[in-house]
Amino acid sequence: MADTADAARLLAVCTQPPWPVRDGYGLRVANLLERLAASWRITLVAPVEAAPHGIACVPVRLEGTGLTYPWRFDNAPLRASVRTALAAHPAARALVFPGAEALWFGADDLPPAVMDMIDCNPLEFWRGALGGRSVRERLRDLAELPVATRYARRTVRRFSATVLVGERDAAWMRWIGGRDSVHVVPNGVAVPAEEALVAEDDAPTVVFLGSLGYAPNVDAALFAADQIWPRIAAAVPEARFVIAGRTPAPEVAALAARPGIAVAADVPDVVPVLGRAWVSIAPMRIGVGIKNKVLEAWACARPVVMTPLATNGLVLPPGHEGFVHRDAAGLADAVAALLRDAAARRTAGAAARALVQARFSWAGAAARIEALLRAAC
């Protein structure tokens, strides 16, 4: 265990609670730290009161919204808590998560650190400026783009290594930072046991899964309901569309009033939802990073029809090339074809589940992060 005397001390800093897991940020932080705790004595500075056994916790109270963007909040409390943690537990290395990177700017007395950036903020704002749903949203993202770019450049130049979950994000960060110290470490996924999987619903069911208050997921859900679902319903009249996830935005919740659409809010376990589905969709048009919703569906042996944006950080399973389309018509046709062909669904689902078992484990992701930490200087 990490409490052995010869284990090195690792400082971890994040700006959102990793436990309980509520979103993609917490999912990544929690899974990486829980596995790194097997070989490091971890002190975590975060807005959380307790951590799993083997991880010491220094709580911090942060005010404001957008806590993964360091220019949006006062980081003085976070800085003070990091100093407190280091005074009590001097660390050989640090692992820093989005929102805390600015603490290392100009601070030469902090431990050598790896920055797990997860997503490329400038790319996020650039895509939002090009594809936001309203002029106001586009202008807001355009205004944040130069600020995010300055922070990204300083991040790449300050940290021993910067980690992103997808190659597109990493390519932008290498270009912005002008360094080759940017690495790709995709997310893992918890693969349910075979006996935990449930059978398809009697009715042909299409599912969209995600945090339903997050702007890219809101856009995807509305795009699906407005442009993709009517085509699917016309081709397969008995089909139904389930939109499932945490905290639906009002415009997403309102979709439940449309024929054939159900909105399942705050489902406690996504495995039954995905199991009953015949096909999952990820029609992403904005946003960055890896799509956990795709990995989760694949882990449940369900094929996913998606846009090219949703493939970031992923390797397509064999035979899935025809499930990727840019336009609503192509996405709808691919879903309808799968709804009509049970053998194709089973074959595609089995290939997807085998892929995530082989290539997308949290243990593998933690091992790659650990190698970067060991090499940090």
N, C-alpha and C positions, 0 to 999 in steps of 0.2 A: 504493500500500500504506500501512498504518498507520504505517510508520516514517518517512514524510516529515516534514520539520521543522515544517511548519505544522499537522500533525495534533494535536488536543488530547489530553491525557493523561487516560485513564479508569482509575479504580480499580474493580476488580470483587472482590467478596468472597462466597465461598460456603463451606459447611461440609461438603460431600460432594464426592468426586472427580467432575469432569465427564467425564473420560476414564479408561478406556474407558467408554462409555455402558452403564449397567446398569439404569437405571430412568427414570421420567418426569422426575425432578429433573435427572439428568445429561443427559437428552435435551434439555431446554429450555436449560439453562445452556450446554452445548456448542454448540448450533446458534446461539444468540443471540450468544455471544462470537465465534465464528468469522466471523460476518457483520459484526459491529460492528468487528472488527479491520481492515476495509477503510477505515474513516474515523477510527478512534481508535487511539492508542498505548495499549495495555491493559497494566496491571499487575494480575495475578490473585493474590489471597491465598486459598489453598485447600489442603486436605490432598492434594496431588498434587505429584510431583517435577518434572514437565515439562508443557508446554503446546504446542499447535501453533505453528508459525512465526509470528512477529509478536506473540505474547503473552508478556510477561515473567512469570515465576512466582516468587512468594515462598511456599515451602512452610510449612505449619503442621501440627503434630500435635495432634489433638483426641482426647480420651478419652471413652468412654461410648457410650450408645445414644440414639437419638432426637435426632440432631444437627440436625435441621431445626426443633426446638423449643428456643428459646434458654434457657428456664428449666430444662432438663433436664441441662445440662452447664456446666462451668466455662469461661467465654469469655475468661479472662485470656490464654491463649496466642494466641488469635485477635486480641485487642486489641493485644497486643505486636507481632504480625506486621503488622497494619495500620499501626501507627506506623513500623515499619521500612520498609515499602513507601512510605509517604508521604515519609519522610526522603530516600529514594533517588530517588523519582519523584513530585514534587508533582503532584497531580491536580486538574483543573478540575472534574470531576464524579465521582460514584460510582454504581455499579449494585450493589445489594445483594440477595442471595438468602436464602431462608428459613433461619433459624438465626443469622444475623448481624445482624438488625435492632436488637437491644438495644445494640449498640456505639454507635449514634447517639443513644440516649436520654441527654439531658443533656450531650452532647459537641458544643459549639458550634464547635469548631475543626476539625471534619471537613468534607470537601467537600460541597457540595449534592448530594443523592442521590435516586435513584429506587429504590423498594423493589419488586422483582418478587416479590410474596408468593406467586404461583402459585395456591395454594388458601387458602380461609378456614378457619383452624384452629377458631374457635368453632363454625362450621357443621359441621365434621367431627366434633367432640366431641358436639354436640347430636344429630346423626343417630345417632352411635354409642350415646348414652345411650338413645335411643328404640328402636333396632333392633339392638343387639348380640345375639350369639348366646347369651350367657350372662348371668346376673345379675352375675357378677363383672366382665365386660367393660363392662356398662352402668354399674355403679357407678364403675369406673375412669374412664370417659369423663366422667361427671357431675362427678367431683371435679376434673378438669382444665379443665372448661368455664369457671369464673370466672377462672382464671389466664390461659387463652388469650384471654379477652375483654379483660382488662386490657392484655395485650401488644398486641392488635389495635388497641385504642383509642389507645395511645401511638404505635403505628406510623403510623396514618393522620395523626395530629396532628404527627408529627415530620418526615416525609418530604415532599419537594416533590410527589411523585406516588406512589401505591400502585397496583400492577398486579395484576390477577387474570385467570385464563384464562376464566372464565365469568361470565355476568351474575348468576346466583343468588349466587355467592360475592361478587361486587362489591356487590350490593345489601345483603348483610349487613354488609360492611365499611363502607359509607357510613352505615348506620344506627348501627353501633357507634361509629365515629369522629366522626360528626356533621359530616363535610366532604364536599365534592363533588370532591375531588382523587383519586378512585378511578376507574381506567380498566380497560377490558377489552381484553386482547391475547391472543387464542387461540394455541394451538400451531400450528406448521406440520407438514407431513409430507413425507417423501421419497417422491416418486411413482416407482415403478419404470418403466423403459422398457418399451414394449409387448413387445419381444422377450424380456424377462426374466420375463414372466408365464407361468405353466404352466397346463395344462388341468385341468379338474375330475377328481377321482378317479372310477374306474368305479363305486364304491359311493356312494350318497348320504351325504355327509359334512357334519357340523355341527362347528364349531370354536369353542372359547372360548380366547381368548389373553390373557395377562397375567402379571405378576409373581406367582407362585403362593404366595409367602410373605407377601404384603401382605394385611392383614385384609379389606378390602373385596372383593378378588379371591377369597380363600378362601371368604368367605360366598357370593359369586356362584357359584363352582364347585360348592359343596355344594348350593345352592338349585337349580341347573340339574340336577345329578345326581339329587337326591331328588324333585323335583317337576315339572321340565320334561321331562327326558329320557324317563322312563317313558311319558309321553303321546305323545312323538314316536315312540318305538319301537313303540308300539301302532298308530299310524297308518301308519308306514312301516317295516315290520319289517326290511327290508334295510339300514336306515340305521346309521351308526356315529357316535360322538361322540368327538372328540379334544380333550383339554384340554392346552394347550401353553404353556410359559413357564418362567421361571427359578425355581430353588430351590423346588420344591413343598413345602408344609407336609405333615407326615405324614398328616393326614386327607385331603388332596388326593391324595397318592400312592396311598393305599389305594383310591381310586375305580377304579383300573385293574383291580381284581379283579371289578368288576361287569360283567355281560354288555353288550357293545356299546360299552364305554368304554375309551379308551386315554389314557394320560398321557404326553406327550412333554416330558421335562425338558430345559431348557437348550438349546433348538434354536439353532443358530448363525445361522440366517437365517429370518425369519418369512415371507418372500415365497413360498417353495414351500409352506409349510404353509397359508397363506391361499389360494394358487392352487388347491391340490387340494380345498379345502373348497367345498361348494356354497352353504353359508350360514354366516355368523358370528353369534354371539350375545353380547350384553352385558347380562346380567340383574342389573344392579347394584341393591343395596338400601341400602347405606351407602356413605360416602365422599363426596369432593368433587372439584372440578376437572374438567378436560376428559379424555375417555377416548381416549388415544392408540390403544387397540386398535380403536376405531371408525374413526378416520382411516386407520389402516394397512389395515384391511379394505377400506374404500372405495377407497383408492389402488390396491388390487389388483383393483378391479372386482367386489367381492363384497358382496352386500346384507347388512345387519346388522339383526337383530331384537333389540330392546332395551327396557329400562324407561325411563320418563320421566327418571329420575335420570341415565341414561347420555347423555342429549341435552344436558347442560349445556355451554355454550360452543360448540354446534354449530348449523348450519343444516341442516335436513333436505333431502336431494335431492328433486326432483320425484317424486311417487308413493310416497314412503316413509312417509307418515302412518300407513298401516295396519300398519307394522312395529313400532309403539310400543305396549306394553301393560304394565299394572301387575301382572297376575296370571299365574300359571304356565299356566293353561289358554289364555289369550289368546296368550301367547308361543309355546306349543307349537303352537297352531293356525296361527299365522303362519309358523312354520318349516316345518311339514308342507306347507302350501300352496305354499311356494316350492320345496320338494324335489320336488313333483309337477309343477311348471310351469317348464320350462327357458327358455321365451321370457320369462317374467316375471323370472326371475333375470338373464338377459342384459340386459334393459332396465333393471332396477334397478341392476345393477352398473355399466353404462355411465354412467348418470346420476350415480352416486356418484363415480366416477373423475373425471368432468368437473367436478363441484363442487369436489373438493379441489384439482384443478389450477388452478381459477379463484380460489379464496378462501382456501386454507389453505397458504400458502407460508411458509417460514422467512424468506425475504427480506422479505416483507411485515410479518411480526411484528417483525423487527429494525428496520425503518424506523419503525414506530410507537414502539418503545422509544427509538430515537435522537431522535425529535422531542420526547419527554418529557425526555430528558437535556438537549437543547439549551435547553429552556425552563426547566430547574430553576434555582431561585434560593433 
